[in-house]
Amino acid sequence: QVQFVESGGGLVQPGGSLRLSCAASGFTFSNYVMSWFRQAPGKERELVASINTSATATYADSVKGRFTISRDNAKNTVYLQMNSLKPEDTAVYYCYRARVPIVGWPWGQGTQVTVSA
């Protein structure tokens, strides 16, 4: 059974940092692209960053230079280091095993990130 457990979210002031973690299970982690998505209230879920099986990362323009995605295949875990956070980064963050949502593939519960003074 495919599962994702996201953690590390919280309340942070603008300019602050957070590191999100996602523990994955139920599939061969090292064989999959892993991504972080986010969904803000009233908005659609959007792709934030992806990392392929060769550890090559890509980022949305809105987070480029501020966020860093990484993976540890030995721990079946993907990370998102978020620096210089802005209020517009406020959202629920989800990890996923693809770059686009696929019907029938499960999501985790997400972790809330709130950037506010």
Secondary structure, DSSP 4 states (H G I P E B T S, - for coil): --EEEEE--EEE-TT--EEEEEEEESS-GGGS-EEEEEE-TTS--EEEEEE-TT--EEE-TTTTTTEEEEEETTTTEEEEEE-S--GGG-EEEEEESSSS--TT------EEEEE--
